[in-house]
Amino acid sequence: MNPIFWLFGRSGAGKTTLANCLRQGLRNRGLAVFFIDGDEARGGLSSDLGFGSDARTENHRRVAEVARLASRQGIVPIVATMAPEHAQRDVVSRTLGERIVWIFVDAPLDECLRRDPKGLYQRAKEGQVRGFLEYPFDAPRQDERGLTIRTCGVGIEESYRELLQEVLARLADYNL
């Protein structure tokens, strides 16, 4: 089983951008990679779920199961989801065990509000997305701090280089 790299953080922090860069960087090195984007999983695998805490936790359990299956097939899974609460991260950790490598994509809320790449914050301000602005984001606990990649005040290239270096070091531990 391969390690599973799980990027989490606020909407607009840069998770998907970094995950796509990482996917390409690992593929360029000859590795089989499977990227699971939280938004895409919501559109299919978890389209029957709402956005309450229990539904978000079930969504993360489902995504973790898919990542585990890919890992067992010799593929390196990369996952990018908000995973805003400890409950979601706990179910992922229970499902994946020691193979999970948490990557906290750290950007302050005000920067995420400024970026707003999907327009979620704007739609929330307009009342189109209920509860989004009020939804808690639990700061990572010590056991969820595998890696922290800051995306505010640095370019995406610099954040990606740091991420790639750390991921390659972790993969070397698995002889990949």
Residue frames as qw, qx, qy, qz and C-alpha x, y, z in Angstrom:
[[0.000, 0.887, 0.462, 0.000, 0.00, 0.00, 0.00],
 [0.410, 0.399, -0.002, 0.820, 1.30, 3.46, -0.95],
 [0.123, -0.354, -0.428, 0.823, 1.07, 6.58, 1.17],
 [0.098, 0.750, 0.592, 0.276, -1.97, 8.80, 0.69],
 [0.256, -0.038, -0.106, 0.960, -1.35, 12.54, 0.50],
 [0.080, -0.749, -0.655, -0.066, -4.36, 14.50, 1.77],
 [0.180, 0.179, -0.036, 0.967, -4.37, 18.27, 1.28],
 [0.214, -0.730, -0.649, 0.007, -6.87, 20.14, 3.45],
 [0.210, -0.208, -0.154, 0.943, -7.64, 23.74, 4.26],
 [0.300, 0.596, 0.356, -0.654, -10.14, 26.51, 3.62],
 [0.583, 0.652, 0.444, 0.191, -11.78, 27.09, 0.28],
 [0.277, 0.945, -0.057, 0.163, -9.40, 29.32, -1.68],
 [0.582, -0.707, 0.356, 0.188, -6.27, 28.24, 0.19],
 [0.297, 0.680, -0.602, -0.295, -4.77, 26.61, -2.92],
 [0.682, -0.174, 0.700, -0.123, -5.41, 22.90, -2.30],
 [0.809, 0.472, 0.347, -0.042, -6.56, 21.99, -5.80],
 [0.392, 0.872, -0.292, -0.002, -3.89, 24.08, -7.50],
 [0.213, -0.644, 0.730, -0.078, -1.12, 22.46, -5.44],
 [0.753, 0.001, 0.646, -0.128, -2.62, 18.98, -5.84],
 [0.755, 0.642, 0.117, -0.057, -2.71, 19.37, -9.62],
 [0.207, 0.832, -0.512, 0.058, 0.92, 20.52, -9.64],
 [0.462, -0.436, 0.758, -0.148, 1.88, 17.59, -7.42],
 [0.849, 0.273, 0.428, -0.147, -0.03, 15.13, -9.61],
 [0.655, 0.743, -0.137, 0.021, 1.85, 16.30, -12.69],
 [0.024, -0.777, 0.613, -0.136, 5.20, 16.38, -10.90],
 [0.620, -0.258, 0.727, -0.142, 4.82, 12.79, -9.69],
 [0.837, 0.457, 0.288, -0.088, 3.59, 11.58, -13.08],
 [0.419, 0.838, -0.349, 0.021, 6.64, 13.21, -14.68],
 [0.185, -0.586, 0.773, -0.158, 8.71, 10.99, -12.38],
 [0.420, 0.136, -0.859, -0.259, 6.94, 7.87, -13.64],
 [0.132, 0.091, 0.843, -0.513, 4.55, 7.31, -10.74],
 [0.222, -0.477, -0.740, -0.419, 0.93, 6.24, -11.14],
 [0.013, 0.092, 0.422, -0.902, -1.13, 8.96, -9.44],
 [0.153, -0.593, -0.734, -0.293, -4.85, 9.29, -8.74],
 [0.014, 0.079, -0.242, 0.967, -6.17, 12.73, -7.78],
 [0.189, -0.621, -0.760, -0.048, -9.48, 12.98, -5.92],
 [0.002, 0.253, -0.066, 0.965, -10.86, 16.50, -5.73],
 [0.101, 0.292, 0.751, -0.584, -13.47, 17.11, -3.04],
 [0.423, 0.394, 0.014, -0.816, -15.68, 19.15, -5.38],
 [0.475, 0.227, -0.707, -0.471, -15.66, 16.39, -7.98],
 [0.160, -0.097, -0.958, 0.219, -16.46, 13.74, -5.36],
 [0.254, 0.339, 0.493, -0.760, -19.39, 15.88, -4.25],
 [0.479, 0.360, -0.276, -0.752, -20.72, 15.91, -7.80],
 [0.667, 0.154, -0.657, -0.315, -20.85, 12.12, -8.10],
 [0.463, 0.016, -0.835, 0.295, -19.71, 9.81, -5.33],
 [0.154, -0.337, -0.664, 0.650, -21.38, 11.92, -2.64],
 [0.139, -0.241, -0.334, -0.901, -24.06, 13.73, -4.63],
 [0.512, -0.523, -0.636, -0.245, -26.69, 12.27, -2.29],
 [0.522, -0.407, -0.476, 0.579, -25.22, 14.06, 0.74],
 [0.055, -0.967, -0.193, -0.160, -25.92, 17.50, 2.14],
 [0.415, 0.594, -0.330, 0.605, -23.44, 19.83, 3.79],
 [0.624, -0.716, 0.101, -0.295, -24.15, 19.34, 7.49],
 [0.224, -0.674, 0.695, -0.116, -21.42, 18.02, 9.75],
 [0.744, -0.060, 0.657, -0.107, -22.57, 14.38, 9.56],
 [0.772, 0.611, 0.171, -0.034, -22.89, 14.52, 5.77],
 [0.252, 0.855, -0.450, 0.052, -19.42, 16.06, 5.44],
 [0.454, -0.486, 0.739, -0.106, -18.01, 13.32, 7.64],
 [0.819, 0.224, 0.524, -0.064, -19.66, 10.62, 5.50],
 [0.588, 0.801, -0.109, -0.028, -18.33, 12.29, 2.36],
 [0.004, 0.771, -0.632, 0.081, -14.81, 12.14, 3.77],
 [0.679, -0.201, 0.698, -0.111, -15.24, 8.48, 4.76],
 [0.816, 0.497, 0.291, -0.057, -16.25, 7.64, 1.19],
 [0.413, 0.852, -0.319, 0.051, -13.34, 9.55, -0.33],
 [0.316, -0.629, 0.701, -0.111, -10.94, 7.88, 2.11],
 [0.812, 0.051, 0.576, -0.082, -12.21, 4.44, 1.06],
 [0.722, 0.689, 0.045, 0.031, -11.61, 5.27, -2.62],
 [0.119, 0.847, -0.505, 0.118, -8.11, 6.55, -1.80],
 [0.591, -0.409, 0.685, -0.120, -7.39, 3.37, 0.18],
 [0.865, 0.324, 0.382, -0.025, -8.46, 1.20, -2.76],
 [0.534, 0.819, -0.190, 0.094, -6.19, 3.16, -5.13],
 [0.198, -0.759, 0.604, -0.142, -3.30, 2.88, -2.70],
 [0.768, -0.162, 0.613, -0.086, -3.71, -0.89, -2.51],
 [0.814, 0.526, 0.236, 0.066, -3.41, -1.04, -6.31],
 [0.696, -0.098, 0.175, 0.689, 0.03, 0.60, -6.25],
 [0.196, 0.735, 0.264, 0.592, -1.25, 4.06, -7.14],
 [0.293, -0.138, -0.388, 0.863, -0.26, 7.17, -5.20],
 [0.066, -0.785, -0.589, -0.182, -3.50, 8.92, -4.16],
 [0.160, 0.022, -0.168, 0.972, -3.62, 12.68, -3.77],
 [0.134, -0.703, -0.696, -0.058, -6.77, 14.06, -2.18],
 [0.101, 0.123, -0.117, 0.980, -7.85, 17.69, -1.82],
 [0.322, -0.675, -0.623, -0.230, -10.82, 18.49, 0.42],
 [0.186, -0.744, 0.155, -0.623, -11.64, 21.19, 2.93],
 [0.679, -0.227, -0.646, 0.265, -11.97, 18.67, 5.81],
 [0.066, -0.693, 0.109, -0.710, -12.92, 21.61, 8.04],
 [0.664, -0.585, 0.194, -0.423, -13.68, 19.74, 11.26],
 [0.199, -0.461, 0.852, -0.146, -11.76, 17.29, 13.38],
 [0.765, 0.133, 0.532, -0.338, -14.64, 14.81, 12.84],
 [0.771, 0.607, -0.104, -0.159, -13.88, 14.62, 9.12],
 [0.283, 0.688, -0.656, 0.125, -10.15, 14.27, 9.64],
 [0.488, -0.328, 0.740, -0.328, -10.71, 11.66, 12.37],
 [0.871, 0.258, 0.339, -0.245, -12.77, 9.42, 10.07],
 [0.634, 0.692, -0.344, -0.004, -10.08, 9.71, 7.38],
 [0.030, -0.622, 0.741, -0.251, -7.35, 8.82, 9.89],
 [0.687, -0.121, 0.640, -0.324, -9.33, 5.81, 11.16],
 [0.857, 0.461, 0.126, -0.192, -9.92, 4.61, 7.60],
 [0.640, 0.691, -0.304, 0.143, -6.37, 5.10, 6.31],
 [0.862, -0.429, -0.033, 0.268, -4.25, 4.56, 9.41],
 [0.523, -0.590, 0.250, 0.562, -0.54, 5.21, 9.15],
 [0.544, 0.292, 0.518, 0.592, -0.61, 5.65, 5.36],
 [0.099, 0.929, 0.330, 0.134, -2.21, 9.09, 5.59],
 [0.466, -0.076, -0.055, 0.880, 0.09, 12.08, 5.14],
 [0.015, 0.882, 0.437, -0.178, -1.81, 15.19, 6.16],
 [0.401, 0.143, 0.160, 0.890, -0.89, 18.37, 4.30],
 [0.028, -0.799, -0.456, 0.392, -2.42, 21.51, 5.75],
 [0.356, 0.451, 0.300, 0.762, -2.65, 24.17, 3.05],
 [0.304, -0.626, -0.434, 0.572, -2.52, 27.24, 5.21],
 [0.138, 0.374, 0.226, 0.889, -3.92, 30.58, 4.12],
 [0.065, 0.237, 0.538, -0.806, -5.69, 33.08, 6.38],
 [0.285, 0.620, 0.720, -0.129, -9.43, 33.52, 5.95],
 [0.167, 0.821, 0.046, -0.544, -9.07, 37.10, 4.71],
 [0.028, -0.452, 0.697, 0.556, -6.77, 35.90, 1.90],
 [0.211, 0.235, 0.936, 0.157, -9.20, 33.10, 1.00],
 [0.241, 0.754, 0.485, -0.371, -12.02, 35.67, 0.92],
 [0.093, 0.727, -0.297, -0.612, -9.94, 37.84, -1.42],
 [0.082, -0.236, 0.862, 0.442, -9.09, 34.94, -3.74],
 [0.616, 0.299, 0.490, -0.539, -12.53, 33.26, -3.75],
 [0.006, -0.275, 0.765, 0.583, -11.74, 31.20, -6.92],
 [0.021, -0.313, -0.927, -0.207, -15.06, 29.38, -6.94],
 [0.249, -0.396, -0.193, -0.863, -17.17, 32.36, -5.87],
 [0.510, -0.403, -0.755, 0.089, -18.32, 30.51, -2.75],
 [0.268, -0.334, -0.436, 0.792, -17.67, 33.34, -0.34],
 [0.165, 0.029, -0.194, -0.966, -19.43, 35.83, -2.59],
 [0.494, -0.288, -0.667, -0.477, -22.42, 33.52, -3.02],
 [0.456, -0.391, -0.703, 0.381, -22.49, 33.00, 0.76],
 [0.094, -0.216, -0.215, 0.948, -22.51, 36.77, 1.33],
 [0.354, -0.027, -0.365, -0.860, -25.45, 37.00, -1.09],
 [0.631, -0.056, 0.502, -0.589, -27.32, 34.28, 0.82],
 [0.761, 0.329, -0.404, -0.387, -27.05, 31.71, -1.97],
 [0.664, 0.117, -0.705, 0.220, -24.87, 29.33, 0.05],
 [0.578, -0.705, -0.013, -0.411, -26.29, 29.04, 3.54],
 [0.830, -0.545, 0.114, 0.038, -24.01, 28.50, 6.51],
 [0.818, 0.376, -0.121, 0.419, -20.78, 28.56, 4.51],
 [0.168, 0.703, -0.296, 0.624, -19.30, 31.66, 6.16],
 [0.584, -0.594, 0.295, -0.468, -20.35, 30.48, 9.60],
 [0.976, -0.008, -0.217, 0.010, -19.04, 26.93, 9.14],
 [0.526, -0.769, 0.347, 0.109, -16.18, 26.26, 11.55],
 [0.739, 0.499, -0.417, 0.174, -12.67, 25.44, 10.43],
 [0.788, -0.602, 0.101, 0.073, -10.90, 23.57, 13.20],
 [0.119, 0.816, -0.566, -0.015, -7.19, 24.33, 13.32],
 [0.810, 0.198, -0.552, 0.020, -5.09, 21.20, 12.77],
 [0.759, -0.618, 0.196, -0.060, -4.15, 19.25, 15.87],
 [0.240, -0.674, 0.672, 0.189, -0.61, 18.00, 16.32],
 [0.598, 0.008, 0.793, 0.114, -1.50, 14.57, 14.85],
 [0.572, 0.708, 0.415, 0.014, -2.86, 16.31, 11.71],
 [0.058, 0.935, -0.249, -0.244, 0.28, 18.34, 11.08],
 [0.886, 0.087, 0.297, 0.345, 2.16, 16.03, 8.75],
 [0.434, 0.133, 0.232, 0.860, 3.11, 19.00, 6.58],
 [0.096, 0.836, 0.351, -0.410, 2.07, 22.63, 6.50],
 [0.441, 0.244, 0.401, 0.765, 2.32, 24.50, 3.22],
 [0.027, 0.687, 0.282, -0.669, 1.69, 28.24, 3.43],
 [0.445, 0.468, 0.570, 0.508, 0.26, 29.86, 0.32],
 [0.011, -0.974, -0.225, -0.033, -0.05, 33.47, 1.42],
 [0.203, -0.909, 0.299, 0.207, 2.84, 35.81, 0.68],
 [0.372, -0.365, 0.758, 0.392, 4.63, 33.27, -1.52],
 [0.508, 0.358, -0.454, -0.638, 4.15, 32.27, -5.12],
 [0.945, 0.027, 0.097, -0.312, 2.53, 29.00, -6.11],
 [0.729, 0.481, -0.464, 0.151, 5.86, 27.83, -7.54],
 [0.040, 0.508, -0.679, 0.529, 7.57, 28.22, -4.18],
 [0.698, -0.194, 0.422, -0.544, 4.74, 26.47, -2.32],
 [0.939, 0.258, -0.120, -0.193, 4.78, 23.66, -4.88],
 [0.512, 0.540, -0.610, 0.274, 8.57, 23.20, -4.68],
 [0.260, -0.407, 0.674, -0.560, 8.34, 22.87, -0.90],
 [0.843, 0.008, 0.267, -0.467, 5.45, 20.41, -1.21],
 [0.853, 0.408, -0.317, -0.076, 7.17, 18.32, -3.87],
 [0.255, 0.543, -0.708, 0.372, 10.39, 18.09, -1.86],
 [0.466, -0.268, 0.629, -0.562, 8.49, 16.87, 1.22],
 [0.896, 0.174, 0.120, -0.391, 6.36, 14.40, -0.75],
 [0.709, 0.499, -0.497, 0.042, 9.38, 12.94, -2.55],
 [0.005, -0.462, 0.763, -0.452, 11.09, 12.43, 0.81],
 [0.683, -0.082, 0.495, -0.531, 8.00, 10.59, 2.10],
 [0.888, 0.359, -0.126, -0.259, 7.82, 8.46, -1.05],
 [0.399, 0.567, -0.698, 0.179, 11.50, 7.53, -0.65],
 [0.401, -0.317, 0.712, -0.481, 10.55, 5.98, 2.70],
 [0.829, 0.202, 0.395, -0.339, 8.30, 3.63, 0.70],
 [0.470, -0.224, 0.697, 0.494, 10.98, 3.00, -1.92],
 [0.514, 0.707, 0.485, 0.010, 8.94, 4.72, -4.63]]
